[in-house]
Amino acid sequence: MEPLWKLAYLLEPAPLTLIFTAIAVTSGSAFRALNYGKEMERNRDFSEASITLDRSQALMIPIMSSFSLLLMFYLFSSVSQLLTAFTAIASVSSLYFCIWPYIAHVKSQFGLSDPFVSRCCSKPFTRIQGLLVLLCSGIVAGWLVSGHWILNNLLGISLCITFVSHVRLPNIKICAMLLGCLFLYDIFWVFYSERFFGANVMVSVATQQASNPVHTVANSLNLPGLQLITKKLELPVKIVFPRNLFGGVVPGSSAVDYMMLGLGDMAIPAMLLALVLCFDHRKSRDSVNPLEDLTSSKGHKYIWFAISGYAIGLVTALAAGILTHSPQPALLYLVPSTLGPIIILSWIRNELMELWEGTTTPNMNDKIHLTEV
């Protein structure tokens, strides 16, 4: 058994930064999902409406994830350039989705003119939107050329936020089903996959680097400056921080090592956070006295219990990794620490059935109403 004093490493800059970044991204994804839903309701725009998972879709996620994991385990070198190209395109779209609300807010606050320049996919396309697309493309191009971990994290965070905003859970019943299946999925692929496939499939895939298509093209064309273009890329399916961040490093490890956390370990709990945040919002909106509801000790703020549970689960997962010197399936700790408090608290408040079954989404009601009119 490792001495417990080694847990002091969690106070080093790298793990602290990882913890706070993961908490910020997970909670921020939930709040962005809520605001995105409000935008769709306000604008009566259902062309980009979120996908609400049903039971069969929730069950298919761990199955398809397992299939994708094996595909990348055996054929990663063959499809890595295709994956890189697809990731680059998705990253441009995700960055645009995350940045545009702030640009739109500044534009409205200062009354900036923004003339239309064309129509794209039946929607007007403005000058500022065009400049933002160029900016996002430039950031992704910078990642393709340099492979820098900061740009990798930026793209990963934007992908996480976009996913949580567009893929929703209707109720705790579907949520518990999804989290339970992914709980078993994570445990199997981290702890037991080596027995069946000869290697830790999850860790192997997470640590593989993809071939950079930009480097390949530059090399084939004999372009100058080839040495400045990274040959291999870390795909933004995880956030990474150097262990020697700001000079902090765990004894006995290489200074070039990275701490990492998969996007799924943020995106999946964030879907639960988004669900309970929407429930909190609806309860506050339906309350006779919203101010009293928010300040009362009986206020419906499940989101803060979920965020606290996520923080506890994440720290526990990192501590277990330090004490065991082995990779840990983060969802083993995150699922009980987030879902458990929500179920217990809602049962105490006699709201478990309401959360369990969910309610008809406002988007669907509005869509039906518009159709009838």
ROMAR-21233 format. One record per residue (C-alpha): residue in three letters; x, y, z; residue number from 1. Coordinates in Angstrom, 2 decimals. Example, Ala and Ser with C-alpha at 12.3 -4.5 7.8 and 13.67 -1.06 7.14 Angstrom:
<recs>
- dolum/u/v/w/drenvex
- ALA/12.30/-4.50/7.80/1
- SER/13.67/-1.06/7.14/2
</recs>
This chain:
<recs>
- dolum/u/v/w/drenvex
- MET/0.00/0.00/0.00/1
- GLU/1.38/3.35/-0.99/2
- PRO/1.79/5.87/1.82/3
- LEU/-1.09/8.33/1.97/4
- TRP/1.29/11.29/2.01/5
- LYS/1.74/10.76/-1.73/6
- LEU/-1.77/12.12/-2.16/7
- ALA/-0.18/15.52/-1.55/8
- TYR/0.67/15.33/-5.25/9
- LEU/-2.95/16.31/-5.89/10
- LEU/-1.95/19.77/-4.67/11
- GLU/0.66/20.11/-7.43/12
- PRO/-0.17/22.58/-10.27/13
- ALA/-0.89/19.92/-12.93/14
- PRO/-3.51/17.85/-11.06/15
- LEU/-5.09/20.96/-9.53/16
- THR/-5.38/22.53/-12.98/17
- LEU/-6.84/19.31/-14.37/18
- ILE/-9.41/19.09/-11.56/19
- PHE/-10.57/22.70/-11.83/20
- THR/-10.64/22.58/-15.63/21
- ALA/-12.74/19.39/-15.64/22
- ILE/-15.20/20.84/-13.10/23
- ALA/-15.45/24.10/-15.05/24
- VAL/-15.97/22.32/-18.38/25
- THR/-18.55/19.89/-16.98/26
- SER/-20.61/22.55/-15.23/27
- GLY/-20.13/25.03/-18.10/28
- SER/-21.40/22.44/-20.58/29
- ALA/-24.58/22.02/-18.53/30
- PHE/-25.23/25.77/-18.38/31
- ARG/-24.52/26.17/-22.10/32
- ALA/-26.99/23.37/-22.81/33
- LEU/-29.66/25.19/-20.78/34
- ASN/-28.99/28.50/-22.57/35
- TYR/-29.01/26.79/-25.95/36
- GLY/-32.43/25.32/-25.18/37
- LYS/-33.67/28.78/-24.23/38
- GLU/-32.31/30.21/-27.49/39
- MET/-34.15/27.59/-29.51/40
- GLU/-37.40/28.30/-27.65/41
- ARG/-37.02/32.05/-27.99/42
- ASN/-36.19/31.98/-31.69/43
- ARG/-38.69/29.21/-32.48/44
- ASP/-35.84/27.57/-34.39/45
- PHE/-36.04/23.78/-34.48/46
- SER/-33.70/23.20/-37.42/47
- GLU/-30.85/22.71/-34.92/48
- ALA/-32.89/21.22/-32.10/49
- SER/-31.19/18.91/-29.62/50
- ILE/-31.40/15.14/-29.91/51
- THR/-33.18/13.62/-26.92/52
- LEU/-32.04/10.06/-26.32/53
- ASP/-34.57/7.29/-25.88/54
- ARG/-33.97/3.92/-24.23/55
- SER/-32.66/2.13/-27.32/56
- GLN/-30.31/4.99/-28.21/57
- ALA/-28.97/5.09/-24.66/58
- LEU/-28.27/1.34/-24.77/59
- MET/-26.56/1.65/-28.15/60
- ILE/-24.03/4.22/-26.93/61
- PRO/-21.85/1.79/-24.91/62
- ILE/-22.20/-0.85/-27.63/63
- MET/-21.12/1.50/-30.40/64
- SER/-18.41/2.95/-28.15/65
- SER/-17.01/-0.55/-27.61/66
- PHE/-17.07/-1.23/-31.35/67
- SER/-15.30/2.09/-32.06/68
- LEU/-12.74/1.37/-29.36/69
- LEU/-11.86/-2.00/-30.91/70
- LEU/-11.78/-0.49/-34.39/71
- MET/-9.25/2.12/-33.28/72
- PHE/-7.29/-0.47/-31.30/73
- TYR/-6.73/-2.70/-34.33/74
- LEU/-6.92/-0.25/-37.24/75
- PHE/-5.87/3.08/-35.76/76
- SER/-2.82/3.51/-38.01/77
- SER/-5.00/2.91/-41.09/78
- VAL/-7.74/5.38/-40.21/79
- SER/-5.81/7.94/-38.16/80
- GLN/-5.54/10.50/-40.96/81
- LEU/-9.25/10.19/-41.70/82
- LEU/-10.00/10.61/-37.99/83
- THR/-7.78/13.69/-37.86/84
- ALA/-9.54/15.27/-40.83/85
- PHE/-12.99/14.54/-39.39/86
- THR/-11.91/15.88/-35.98/87
- ALA/-10.59/19.08/-37.56/88
- ILE/-13.93/19.75/-39.32/89
- ALA/-15.93/18.98/-36.17/90
- SER/-13.62/21.22/-34.13/91
- VAL/-14.21/24.23/-36.38/92
- SER/-17.96/23.79/-35.99/93
- SER/-17.70/23.28/-32.21/94
- LEU/-15.47/26.32/-31.70/95
- TYR/-17.93/28.42/-33.69/96
- PHE/-20.83/27.13/-31.56/97
- CYS/-19.01/28.01/-28.33/98
- ILE/-17.73/31.46/-29.34/99
- TRP/-20.69/32.82/-31.31/100
- PRO/-22.98/33.63/-28.31/101
- TYR/-20.31/35.97/-26.90/102
- ILE/-19.79/37.63/-30.28/103
- ALA/-23.57/38.04/-30.66/104
- HIS/-23.80/39.58/-27.18/105
- VAL/-21.05/42.12/-27.92/106
- LYS/-22.65/42.89/-31.28/107
- SER/-26.03/43.62/-29.68/108
- GLN/-24.54/45.60/-26.79/109
- PHE/-22.61/47.95/-29.06/110
- GLY/-25.07/47.94/-31.96/111
- LEU/-22.45/46.78/-34.46/112
- SER/-23.58/46.56/-38.06/113
- ASP/-23.28/43.09/-39.53/114
- PRO/-24.46/42.98/-43.15/115
- PHE/-25.48/39.71/-44.79/116
- VAL/-23.03/38.47/-47.39/117
- SER/-24.72/35.26/-48.54/118
- ARG/-27.04/32.46/-47.55/119
- CYS/-25.69/29.12/-46.35/120
- CYS/-27.98/26.08/-45.91/121
- SER/-31.07/28.35/-46.21/122
- LYS/-29.74/30.63/-43.46/123
- PRO/-28.33/34.17/-43.78/124
- PHE/-24.57/34.36/-43.35/125
- THR/-23.13/37.62/-42.08/126
- ARG/-19.73/39.24/-42.30/127
- ILE/-18.92/38.70/-38.61/128
- GLN/-19.96/35.07/-38.88/129
- GLY/-17.59/34.68/-41.82/130
- LEU/-14.74/36.21/-39.84/131
- LEU/-15.50/33.90/-36.92/132
- VAL/-15.36/30.86/-39.21/133
- LEU/-11.93/32.03/-40.40/134
- LEU/-10.78/32.51/-36.79/135
- CYS/-11.94/29.02/-35.79/136
- SER/-10.31/27.53/-38.90/137
- GLY/-7.08/29.32/-37.99/138
- ILE/-7.11/27.87/-34.48/139
- VAL/-7.64/24.35/-35.84/140
- ALA/-4.89/24.92/-38.42/141
- GLY/-2.59/26.00/-35.59/142
- TRP/-3.34/22.73/-33.81/143
- LEU/-2.66/20.72/-36.98/144
- VAL/0.70/22.39/-37.46/145
- SER/1.94/22.57/-33.87/146
- GLY/-0.02/19.87/-32.02/147
- HIS/0.27/22.04/-28.92/148
- TRP/-1.49/20.67/-25.84/149
- ILE/-3.23/24.00/-25.11/150
- LEU/-4.86/24.00/-28.54/151
- ASN/-5.68/20.30/-28.08/152
- ASN/-7.47/21.14/-24.83/153
- LEU/-9.30/24.08/-26.39/154
- LEU/-10.67/21.88/-29.18/155
- GLY/-11.55/19.08/-26.76/156
- ILE/-13.44/21.46/-24.48/157
- SER/-15.41/22.91/-27.39/158
- LEU/-16.32/19.41/-28.61/159
- CYS/-17.53/18.49/-25.11/160
- ILE/-19.69/21.60/-24.74/161
- THR/-21.21/21.17/-28.20/162
- PHE/-22.02/17.50/-27.61/163
- VAL/-23.76/18.15/-24.29/164
- SER/-25.77/21.01/-25.81/165
- HIS/-27.05/18.90/-28.70/166
- VAL/-27.55/15.49/-27.06/167
- ARG/-29.97/15.48/-24.14/168
- LEU/-31.35/13.02/-21.62/169
- PRO/-35.13/13.14/-21.06/170
- ASN/-35.25/11.86/-17.48/171
- ILE/-33.29/10.19/-14.70/172
- LYS/-34.53/6.74/-15.79/173
- ILE/-32.76/6.96/-19.17/174
- CYS/-29.86/8.74/-17.49/175
- ALA/-29.40/5.95/-14.93/176
- MET/-29.57/3.36/-17.70/177
- LEU/-26.91/5.17/-19.75/178
- LEU/-24.61/5.86/-16.80/179
- GLY/-24.99/2.30/-15.51/180
- CYS/-24.02/0.82/-18.88/181
- LEU/-21.07/3.20/-19.27/182
- PHE/-20.06/2.44/-15.67/183
- LEU/-19.65/-1.23/-16.67/184
- TYR/-18.13/-0.27/-20.04/185
- ASP/-15.39/1.80/-18.40/186
- ILE/-14.58/-0.88/-15.81/187
- PHE/-14.34/-3.65/-18.42/188
- TRP/-12.17/-1.82/-20.95/189
- VAL/-9.76/-0.50/-18.32/190
- PHE/-9.51/-3.45/-15.91/191
- TYR/-10.36/-6.57/-17.93/192
- SER/-9.69/-5.91/-21.62/193
- GLU/-6.07/-7.06/-21.31/194
- ARG/-7.27/-10.59/-20.49/195
- PHE/-9.16/-10.83/-23.77/196
- PHE/-7.14/-8.66/-26.17/197
- GLY/-3.60/-8.87/-24.80/198
- ALA/-3.38/-5.18/-23.94/199
- ASN/-5.28/-2.51/-22.07/200
- VAL/-7.49/-1.39/-24.95/201
- MET/-8.72/1.83/-23.34/202
- VAL/-5.26/3.04/-22.36/203
- SER/-3.73/1.98/-25.70/204
- VAL/-6.29/3.95/-27.69/205
- ALA/-6.16/6.96/-25.37/206
- THR/-2.38/7.28/-25.65/207
- GLN/-2.02/6.64/-29.41/208
- GLN/-0.98/9.54/-31.60/209
- ALA/-2.56/10.09/-35.00/210
- SER/-0.70/10.75/-38.24/211
- ASN/-0.90/14.41/-39.24/212
- PRO/-2.32/14.77/-42.79/213
- VAL/-0.80/18.27/-43.03/214
- HIS/2.66/16.81/-42.45/215
- THR/1.97/14.07/-45.00/216
- VAL/0.89/16.57/-47.69/217
- ALA/3.80/18.91/-46.98/218
- ASN/6.22/16.00/-47.17/219
- SER/4.81/14.73/-50.48/220
- LEU/5.05/18.23/-52.01/221
- ASN/8.53/18.87/-50.56/222
- LEU/7.31/22.10/-48.98/223
- PRO/9.78/24.12/-46.88/224
- GLY/9.43/24.30/-43.12/225
- LEU/8.48/20.64/-42.85/226
- GLN/10.40/20.33/-39.58/227
- LEU/8.03/22.88/-38.00/228
- ILE/4.96/20.72/-38.68/229
- THR/4.36/18.02/-36.11/230
- LYS/4.32/14.53/-37.58/231
- LYS/2.03/13.02/-34.93/232
- LEU/-0.99/14.53/-33.20/233
- GLU/-2.81/13.96/-29.95/234
- LEU/-6.48/13.90/-30.96/235
- PRO/-8.66/16.18/-28.80/236
- VAL/-10.58/13.29/-27.25/237
- LYS/-9.04/14.16/-23.89/238
- ILE/-7.63/17.12/-22.02/239
- VAL/-3.96/16.89/-21.09/240
- PHE/-1.64/18.84/-18.80/241
- PRO/2.14/18.39/-18.51/242
- ARG/3.14/16.99/-15.13/243
- ASN/5.81/19.68/-14.90/244
- LEU/3.24/22.46/-15.37/245
- PHE/4.63/25.59/-13.63/246
- GLY/7.53/23.49/-12.42/247
- GLY/5.53/20.93/-10.43/248
- VAL/6.31/17.26/-11.07/249
- VAL/5.59/14.03/-9.27/250
- PRO/8.77/12.37/-7.99/251
- GLY/10.01/9.54/-10.16/252
- SER/8.11/10.55/-13.30/253
- SER/9.42/12.00/-16.51/254
- ALA/9.04/15.74/-16.95/255
- VAL/7.47/15.17/-20.36/256
- ASP/4.66/13.02/-18.97/257
- TYR/1.09/14.25/-19.20/258
- MET/-1.91/13.91/-16.95/259
- MET/-5.02/13.24/-18.99/260
- LEU/-8.77/12.94/-18.64/261
- GLY/-11.01/11.63/-21.40/262
- LEU/-13.77/13.80/-22.84/263
- GLY/-16.29/11.11/-21.94/264
- ASP/-15.40/11.56/-18.27/265
- MET/-16.61/15.16/-18.61/266
- ALA/-19.33/14.90/-21.26/267
- ILE/-21.27/11.98/-19.75/268
- PRO/-21.57/13.48/-16.22/269
- ALA/-22.31/16.83/-17.87/270
- MET/-25.40/15.28/-19.50/271
- LEU/-26.68/14.48/-16.00/272
- LEU/-25.83/18.00/-14.84/273
- ALA/-27.69/19.45/-17.82/274
- LEU/-30.73/17.33/-16.98/275
- VAL/-30.94/18.42/-13.34/276
- LEU/-30.14/22.03/-14.26/277
- CYS/-33.14/22.07/-16.62/278
- PHE/-35.23/20.57/-13.81/279
- ASP/-34.02/23.29/-11.41/280
- HIS/-34.82/25.94/-13.99/281
- ARG/-38.32/24.62/-14.57/282
- LYS/-39.01/24.40/-10.83/283
- SER/-37.80/27.96/-10.27/284
- ARG/-39.86/29.19/-13.23/285
- ASP/-43.00/27.42/-12.03/286
- SER/-42.57/28.57/-8.43/287
- VAL/-45.09/31.08/-7.08/288
- ASN/-42.26/33.05/-5.48/289
- PRO/-39.06/32.34/-7.44/290
- LEU/-36.89/34.52/-5.17/291
- GLU/-38.00/32.64/-2.06/292
- ASP/-37.52/29.31/-3.86/293
- LEU/-33.94/30.13/-4.79/294
- THR/-32.91/31.39/-1.35/295
- SER/-34.80/28.87/0.76/296
- SER/-33.03/25.86/2.24/297
- LYS/-35.61/23.79/0.35/298
- GLY/-34.63/25.37/-2.97/299
- HIS/-34.51/23.01/-5.93/300
- LYS/-30.82/23.30/-6.63/301
- TYR/-29.85/19.78/-7.58/302
- ILE/-27.13/21.18/-9.83/303
- TRP/-24.90/22.14/-6.90/304
- PHE/-25.12/18.64/-5.42/305
- ALA/-24.26/17.18/-8.82/306
- ILE/-21.26/19.50/-9.30/307
- SER/-20.02/18.76/-5.77/308
- GLY/-20.43/15.04/-6.39/309
- TYR/-18.50/15.33/-9.64/310
- ALA/-15.63/17.10/-7.88/311
- ILE/-15.51/14.43/-5.15/312
- GLY/-15.62/11.60/-7.69/313
- LEU/-12.88/13.14/-9.83/314
- VAL/-10.54/13.69/-6.88/315
- THR/-11.21/10.12/-5.72/316
- ALA/-10.38/8.75/-9.18/317
- LEU/-7.11/10.67/-9.32/318
- ALA/-6.22/9.61/-5.77/319
- ALA/-6.89/5.96/-6.63/320
- GLY/-4.61/6.27/-9.65/321
- ILE/-1.81/7.66/-7.50/322
- LEU/-2.16/5.00/-4.80/323
- THR/-2.43/2.05/-7.20/324
- HIS/0.01/3.27/-9.88/325
- SER/-2.48/2.11/-12.51/326
- PRO/-5.04/3.74/-14.85/327
- GLN/-8.47/4.10/-13.31/328
- PRO/-11.88/4.04/-15.00/329
- ALA/-13.05/7.49/-13.94/330
- LEU/-16.74/6.63/-14.36/331
- LEU/-16.31/3.99/-11.64/332
- TYR/-16.11/6.91/-9.22/333
- LEU/-18.02/9.62/-11.10/334
- VAL/-21.28/7.73/-11.68/335
- PRO/-22.00/6.95/-7.98/336
- SER/-20.81/10.37/-6.81/337
- THR/-23.09/12.29/-9.21/338
- LEU/-26.13/10.07/-9.78/339
- GLY/-26.31/8.80/-6.18/340
- PRO/-26.82/12.18/-4.43/341
- ILE/-29.43/13.26/-7.01/342
- ILE/-31.52/10.11/-6.54/343
- ILE/-31.27/10.22/-2.72/344
- LEU/-32.05/13.95/-2.53/345
- SER/-35.00/13.75/-4.93/346
- TRP/-36.39/10.78/-2.95/347
- ILE/-36.16/12.81/0.27/348
- ARG/-37.93/15.72/-1.43/349
- ASN/-40.62/13.44/-2.93/350
- GLU/-39.56/14.44/-6.42/351
- LEU/-37.94/11.22/-7.53/352
- MET/-40.87/10.09/-9.69/353
- GLU/-41.03/13.49/-11.37/354
- LEU/-37.33/13.32/-12.19/355
- TRP/-37.52/9.60/-13.02/356
- GLU/-40.23/9.93/-15.66/357
- GLY/-39.45/13.47/-16.82/358
- THR/-41.80/15.86/-18.54/359
- THR/-42.63/16.79/-22.10/360
- THR/-39.97/19.14/-23.38/361
- PRO/-40.98/22.75/-24.14/362
- ASN/-39.37/22.47/-27.56/363
- MET/-41.70/19.70/-28.62/364
- ASN/-44.77/21.53/-27.30/365
- ASP/-43.77/24.66/-29.15/366
- LYS/-43.16/22.70/-32.34/367
- ILE/-46.59/21.07/-32.15/368
- HIS/-48.22/24.42/-31.45/369
- LEU/-46.52/26.03/-34.44/370
- THR/-47.61/23.16/-36.70/371
- GLU/-51.23/23.49/-35.62/372
- VAL/-51.20/27.23/-36.24/373
</recs>
